Amino acid sequence: MKRKIKILSLCLAAIMSLSACTGETQGQEIPNLTEETESTLTETELTLYEKENTRITFINGENKLFSFNMSEDFKNLEIGKNYIISTEKALDNTNIKQSEEIKKLETSKNQEPLSPIFDIKDSMTLEEKVGQIFYVRCPLENAKQDIKDYHLGGYILFAVNFEDKTKDQVISEINDYQKTSEIPMLIGVDEEGGIVNRVSKFKTFRDEPFMSTKDLYDKGGFELIKSDTEEKCNLLKSLGINVNMAPVCDISENPDDYIYERSFGKGPEETAEYVKTVVSEMKNQNMASVLKHFPGYGGNADTHTGIAVDNKPKEEFFKNDLIPFSKGIDEGSDVVLVSHNIYNAFDKTLPASLSPEIHRVLREDLNFYGSIMTDDLEMQGVKDIAGVEGSAVKA
């Protein structure tokens, strides 16, 4: 590389899911799955987007994804081909995971892909596809040149990117990044509220920093949390930011825990309701949300400074830690950020961010079909195991 970029995290951008799929078979006649008459079914034309072990995902012309249970009858379908899908009811446009079963499936006569994603993917070089996987810390110098050189998928901004700047300056810089990139970039911040604010900590952008989730709840319950989320989204969108790295889904009720000050500070059901409130409002505001830090930080040590190991049994995760994440996924969250903790119940060797088993739990047990992102790869908890470059490859 022309100049070493400090890697913040890796994000599997939606477009990259396509390039990872290989070995599609040539077109075959698709069997009807049932004998129901077409008059009782709802037909939808979709393009096959992705095939996995347990799920099959289609995309429409508006780039909305629709994921169904995988069936043996679908194994030979071709990615990028159009199909007519028949279901008993109309598909749910608000969630990727569909509750409807595919009752009938036929090859469409129209074989021009419905989504422009396929044309974009086919026109990209290998270097451009690799670059789209990287979601990196926005440098203070040469930010536009890095976009040109490395075809980056996104920038995440920290306090230093806002300090001593006017709102117009930030807007202009972000607009320049988007104009420089041939593919729209993810522009994100950690604006959690409380001790983690990148934007509102400066009076230029807000008179007071956003309050912590615990203080918001104590003051006005979930209604205040909802209105606070709306205000955050409006502020960030006004600057050109399209991703907020929130909400924190970790369960912590012990003030001595490292993550406590950033958490909701209550049990799994109350934390899940908080996550639902935030994700739902962020979705209403067209702001991408990030569920973190999967599969739950709990009482573990700070992985910014070293390796942390969690010895809880697997059953405890499913009964407690995973509940808020599951709720956020059901509400349609876009991204899940995975921590660098080692969870012995799932993988005794690799941190969660590098673990195939943790990835499987997200995809198969929690039915998450969005983007999976690692925590900061410069954190000591993962550097001590694989180094920055090694971790990037493993992730």
Secondary structure as UniProt FT lines:
FT   STRAND          9..11
FT   TURN            14..15
FT   HELIX           16..19
FT   HELIX           38..40
FT   STRAND          42..51
FT   STRAND          55..59
FT   TURN            61..62
FT   STRAND          65..69
FT   HELIX           72..74
FT   TURN            75..76
FT   TURN            79..80
FT   STRAND          82..87
FT   TURN            93..94
FT   STRAND          104..107
FT   HELIX           117..123
FT   HELIX           126..131
FT   TURN            132..133
FT   STRAND          134..137
FT   HELIX           143..150
FT   STRAND          154..157
FT   HELIX           159..161
FT   TURN            162..164
FT   HELIX           167..180
FT   STRAND          186..189
FT   TURN            194..195
FT   TURN            200..201
FT   TURN            203..205
FT   HELIX           213..239
FT   STRAND          243..244
FT   TURN            255..256
FT   TURN            258..259
FT   HELIX           260..262
FT   HELIX           268..284
FT   TURN            285..286
FT   STRAND          288..294
FT   TURN            298..299
FT   TURN            303..305
FT   STRAND          309..310
FT   HELIX           314..316
FT   HELIX           317..321
FT   HELIX           322..330
FT   TURN            331..332
FT   STRAND          335..338
FT   STRAND          342..343
FT   TURN            344..346
FT   HELIX           352..354
FT   HELIX           356..360
FT   HELIX           361..365
FT   STRAND          371..374
FT   TURN            377..378
FT   HELIX           380..394
//
